[in-house]
Each structure stands twice: as structure tokens, then as C-alpha cells.
Amino acid sequence: MIIDMAKLRIPEDVMEYFRKTGSIGGKARAKKYTKEQLSQMGKLGGRPKGSGTKKANVTKKATATKKGGK
């Protein structure tokens, strides 16, 4: 069965729920970050996840070696 996504309609009550939850998230983000931080995040493609810094891909073996393992 193939669904044509262009013809798929989301019910209005569901869209209202999405708008409310999105609004709550936006207000929480506005409290957490300054306008300058939000501006920089927008230029970089969104807010950072976790600490906001990208971490290098480290294998379990490399991590174990750093911690004194084999």
C-alpha cells in the first residue's frame, strides 16, 4: 500500500496540539538562551545538542585505552 503524502491531511485538532507544544518549547528555549546565542545557533543550523560542542568519533577501544584499559 502506497500513501500519497501530498494528499495526506492532518486533522485540525492535531495541528493545534502541535502548535501548542511547539510554542511551549520555544518559550523554554527563550528562557534558557540569550538572543545573541539564539542568533548564532540559527546561523549554524539550530541549537546544540548536549554540551553544544561536537565530539570526535571515538571508538570504545580508544576510550578504554585512555582510561587505562587494554
C-alpha positions as a LaTeX table, in Angstrom:
\begin{tabular}{lrrr}
\hline
Residue & $x$ (\AA) & $y$ (\AA) & $z$ (\AA) \\
\hline
Met1 & 0.00 & 0.00 & 0.00 \\
Ile2 & 1.43 & 3.37 & $-1.04$ \\
Ile3 & 0.29 & 6.58 & 0.65 \\
Asp4 & 0.43 & 9.84 & $-1.29$ \\
Met5 & 1.88 & 12.20 & 1.32 \\
Ala6 & 0.86 & 15.28 & $-0.69$ \\
Lys7 & $-2.81$ & 14.35 & $-0.22$ \\
Leu8 & $-2.47$ & 13.42 & 3.46 \\
Arg9 & $-4.33$ & 15.87 & 5.69 \\
Ile10 & $-3.58$ & 16.25 & 9.39 \\
Pro11 & $-6.73$ & 16.94 & 11.47 \\
Glu12 & $-7.05$ & 20.48 & 12.81 \\
Asp13 & $-7.14$ & 19.39 & 16.47 \\
Val14 & $-3.82$ & 17.57 & 15.99 \\
Met15 & $-2.30$ & 20.65 & 14.33 \\
Glu16 & $-3.49$ & 22.76 & 17.28 \\
Tyr17 & $-1.72$ & 20.34 & 19.66 \\
Phe18 & 1.48 & 20.61 & 17.62 \\
Arg19 & 1.28 & 24.42 & 17.69 \\
Lys20 & 0.81 & 24.48 & 21.48 \\
Thr21 & 3.68 & 22.07 & 22.20 \\
Gly22 & 5.93 & 23.95 & 19.78 \\
Ser23 & 5.07 & 27.22 & 21.49 \\
Ile24 & 5.96 & 25.77 & 24.90 \\
Gly25 & 9.31 & 24.56 & 23.56 \\
Gly26 & 10.05 & 27.96 & 22.07 \\
Lys27 & 9.32 & 29.72 & 25.35 \\
Ala28 & 11.57 & 27.32 & 27.26 \\
Arg29 & 14.37 & 27.86 & 24.74 \\
Ala30 & 13.96 & 31.65 & 25.00 \\
Lys31 & 14.39 & 31.45 & 28.80 \\
Lys32 & 17.48 & 29.26 & 28.53 \\
Tyr33 & 19.44 & 31.20 & 25.88 \\
Thr34 & 20.10 & 34.89 & 25.16 \\
Lys35 & 19.00 & 36.49 & 21.90 \\
Glu36 & 22.62 & 36.57 & 20.74 \\
Gln37 & 23.04 & 32.83 & 21.43 \\
Leu38 & 19.81 & 32.01 & 19.58 \\
Ser39 & 21.00 & 34.13 & 16.66 \\
Gln40 & 24.33 & 32.27 & 16.48 \\
Met41 & 22.57 & 28.89 & 16.74 \\
Gly42 & 20.26 & 29.83 & 13.90 \\
Lys43 & 23.22 & 30.74 & 11.71 \\
Leu44 & 24.86 & 27.40 & 12.48 \\
Gly45 & 21.72 & 25.37 & 11.80 \\
Gly46 & 19.95 & 25.02 & 15.14 \\
Arg47 & 20.62 & 24.74 & 18.82 \\
Pro48 & 23.38 & 22.46 & 20.04 \\
Lys49 & 22.65 & 19.05 & 21.48 \\
Gly50 & 24.23 & 18.12 & 24.78 \\
Ser51 & 27.04 & 20.48 & 25.67 \\
Gly52 & 26.85 & 22.23 & 22.34 \\
Thr53 & 30.27 & 21.09 & 21.23 \\
Lys54 & 30.87 & 18.49 & 18.58 \\
Lys55 & 32.70 & 15.41 & 19.80 \\
Ala56 & 35.10 & 13.42 & 17.70 \\
Asn57 & 34.09 & 9.87 & 16.87 \\
Val58 & 35.94 & 7.82 & 19.45 \\
Thr59 & 35.83 & 4.05 & 19.38 \\
Lys60 & 35.33 & 2.01 & 22.53 \\
Lys61 & 38.88 & 0.71 & 22.19 \\
Ala62 & 40.33 & 4.24 & 22.10 \\
Thr63 & 38.23 & 5.25 & 25.11 \\
Ala64 & 39.30 & 2.15 & 27.07 \\
Thr65 & 42.95 & 2.88 & 26.29 \\
Lys66 & 42.59 & 6.43 & 27.65 \\
Lys67 & 41.05 & 5.04 & 30.85 \\
Gly68 & 43.91 & 2.61 & 31.39 \\
Gly69 & 42.32 & $-0.46$ & 29.79 \\
Lys70 & 43.73 & $-2.67$ & 27.07 \\
\hline
\end{tabular}
